[in-house]
């Protein structure tokens, strides 16, 4: 066998290995490699396990506050807007379990089915992500914007999703059975459209792997923050920083407003970089008002050591 044939065969083997694993169902090791910046606890499937405490506090953070931190860290492609929602006043926040759907193609579908059989997966591939959901997860799926015949779930699967995750979904695609879905107390969905049709000519092309949601890139384990103005996907290793940064700004604003009302400082003093005197006053104010701290004092002190405030 000459070298050209050997090279050709090696490329074919590499391609099919890549398709069958990296681009389809990412295992624990692949997920850990993809999210190597995370140094904390992980879920059994390898995704970063950002604490429930951080996720709960994240719900109070604005999209703009999160966006500002991510931009400062060089993450410029994490937001997607222009959504339709079941409830525009119900925030979705949790750990992303990602799925990527593709137009149906027979040969790729056979590869996907074979991998599913080898891994003991049950039913059609669009049910596999739902089977993997854990409490606190947000099912995030790229349905390549397909509306007609692109409805990824209806009310039956919606009930299953909520039972497993206690959370909602973000789909770059469509849903059906709006009337049934809106009866699920606590469930919300961010989608691109609604249609009475059922899913056709689509296959699962990726699970727990990077996926594109409009102009945003989502990694497994990212923290999803979905509010009326849009959805932002926060890398797991930056989640705590996003939360504490926003909480610090809220504390700083509360202190500044109080001192302005008291006439102790001028707006010019509060709205520019603080002097050492004002900083000491702020720290003393925190000691006097510990109930205002949403984080521990240790977390705040560690944050302030790294910040030029």
N, C-alpha and C positions, 0 to 999 in steps of 0.2 A: 504494500500500500504506500503510494507516494505521499509526500508531505502536504500537498494541496488537498488531497482527499481527507487526510487525517485532520487537517485544520478545519475543513468544511464540516466534518462529523462532530468535532469538538464544539464548534459554534452552534450546531443544531442541538446538541445535548445541553449546552449551557442555556440556550434560549428556552427549551422546554422545561428545564429545571427552574429557571427564573419565573416562567409563567405559572408553573404548578405550585410554587411556594411564595416567592416574594410578592407577586402581583395578585395572588389569590388569597388563601387563608394563611395569614402570618401566625406562626407558632410563637411560643413563649420567648425563645431565644431571639427570633427576628424582631419581636416587639421591643425587647430589651435593647437591642442594638439601635433601633430607630429612635429610642427615647433615652439614650445614654446620658443626657444632661441631667436626668432625674436621679437623685442619690438616695431617695427615701424608700418607704415600704411599697411593695408592688402587689397587684392582684394576681390570682393564680394563672391568668392568661398572659402575664408579663406587663400589663399596663401599669403606669404609675398610679399609686393610690394616694392622691391628695386627700388630706384629712377631711372628715365631715364638718369639722369646725370651720375650716377655711372656706368650704363650699357654702355653708350657711351664711357666713359673713360676706361672701362674694355677692350674694343676692342684693345686698344694700349698696353695691358699687355701681356707679353709672357707666354706661358704655364709653363715654368720653374719658373718664378717669382711667379705665383699663387700656383704652387705645393709646393714651398719652404715654403710659409706662412702656407698652410694647414698642411703640415707635422709638422711644428713647433707647431701647435695647436692640434696635435694628430689625424688629419683626414688623414688616410693613404690609403684609398680605394676610391679615387675620380677621377682617370684617367683611360681612356681606349684608346688604340691606334689601329693601323692597320685598317684604314677605306678606303672605296672608296667614292669619292666625285664627284659631278657634276662639281664643279669649285674648284681647289685647291688653288686659291688665293682670295676666298671670305669667310671672317670670319663670323661665326654665333655667336651671343651673345644675350641672353635674358633670361626671366624667364621660368623655366621648367614647362610644364604641362605634367604630367606623365601618361603613360598607360602601362599595362602589358597584354600581350596576352598569351594564353595557348592552348595546343592541345584540340580540340573539344571533349566534353563529354556531352552526352545528358542531364543528370540530372542537371549538373551545368549550362548548357546553359538555361534550363528552369527557374532556379533561377534568372539568369542574366536578361533574357527577362522580367520576372515578375517585378523585381525592376525597369527596364527601363520604363515599362508601368505605374507603380505607380508614377514615377517621370515625366511622360509626354515626355519621349524621343522618337524621331522619327527615323525610319529606322533601318538598321542593326547596331549592337553595334560598329562596327569599324568606324562608322561616328560620334559617340557620342563625342569622344575627340575633333574632328574638330569643332563641334557645340559649344564647350566651349571656344575655343581659343579667346584671346583678343590681341590687339595690343601690340607688344613687346614679346609675348610668343614664346617659342620654343617647338614644339611638340616632346617629347622624349618618345620612345616606345621600350619595350623589346618584340621582336618577336621571342624569344628563338633561334635566329640564323637561322631560317628557310629561305631557299632561294627559292627552287621550291615550288610553291603554297603558298608562304609566303609573297608575295608582298603586303605591307600594303597600298600603294597608287600608282596611276598612274597620268597622267597629269591633268585629271579632278579634282581629289581631291587635287592635288598640287596647282592648281589655287585657289581653295577654301581656302586652308590653307594660302596661301600668301595674299589673299584678307582680311582675318580675322586678321592675325598676323603681316603681313609685315616682316615675318621672315622665317626661314627654319626649317628643321627637323633633328633629330638624331634617327636612327632606328637600333636596334640590330636585323636586319632582312634584307629584300630586297625590291626593288622597281621595277616598270615596266615603260615603256614609257619614257625612258631616253631622246629621241629626243624631245618629247613634253615638258618635265620638264626643259630642258636646255634653252628653249625659254622664260621662265618666268624670266623677268629681275629682278635681285636682289635676286632670290631664290637660295638656295643651300641645299644639302642633304648629310649627312654622313651616309653611310649604309655599310652592310657587303657584298652585292652583288646585281646583277641585273638579272632579269629573265622575259621572256615574259608571264609567267603564271599569273593567277589571284588568289587571296586569297581563300584558301579552308581549311576546317578542322581546323579552328582556332576560338577561342572565346575571347572576352574581359574579362580578369580576374581581372583587377584592374584599377581604374581611379582616378587620384589625390591622389595616395597612393605611398608608397615607392616602387621603382622598381630597378631591377639589370640590369645594362648595362655592359655586360662583367664582368670585375673585379671591377667595380665601383658600388656604391650605390647612387641612386638619390632620393631626396625628392622633393615633390611639392614646387615650388617657388625657388629652387636652381638656381643660375645663371650658365647658360651653356656658356662655352667659347670653341668654336670649331675652330681649325686651322689645317693647313696641317699636323702637327705632331701628332694630336690627339685631344681628347675632355676631358676637365676637368669640373667637376661639383662642384661649389663653394657654400657652405651653405650660405643662405641669410644673416645670422647675421655676417658673416665674409667678405662679399663682399666689404664693404667700406675699411676695413683694408687691404685687398689684393691690392686694387687700390692705396691707399695712400702709402703703403709700397713700391710698385713698382715705383710710381712717385717720392718718396723721394730718392730712390736709383739712379734714372735717374738724379735728380737735384744734388745729391752729386757727381756723376760721372762727370757731366758737369763742376761743380765748380773745382773738382780736376784736370781735364784735362787742364782747363784754367790756373790754378795756376802753374801747372807743365810746361806748355809752357812759362809762364812768368818767370820761374825760382825762384819763391818765396819759394817753398817747394821742398823737395826731394821726390822721389817715396816712400822711407821708411816712411816718415811722412804722406803721403796721404793714403798709403795702410794698415796702422795700425790704432788703435783707436786714434781718433783725440785728441789733447790737447785742453784745454780751449781756447787758443789763436786762433787755427784754427777754432774752433766752432764759436767764435765771428766773425771771418772773414767771415765765410760762411753765417751767419745771416745778416751781413752787405751787402754781395754780393746779397742776396735775396732782400734786401731793394732797391738795385740799379737796380735790374732786375725783377720787379714785373710781367712783361709779360711772364716770363718763368714759372710762377706758374700755374700748371693745376688745383690745388685745391685752396681754399681760404687760406689766411694766418692764420685765426683762426683754420681751420682744421689741418694745418701743425703744428701750435704751440701745439695743443692738442695732436697730434701724438708724437711730440718730448718729451713732458712731460712724456710720458709712455715708452719711448724708451731709452735704455742706449747706446747712440751713441757717 
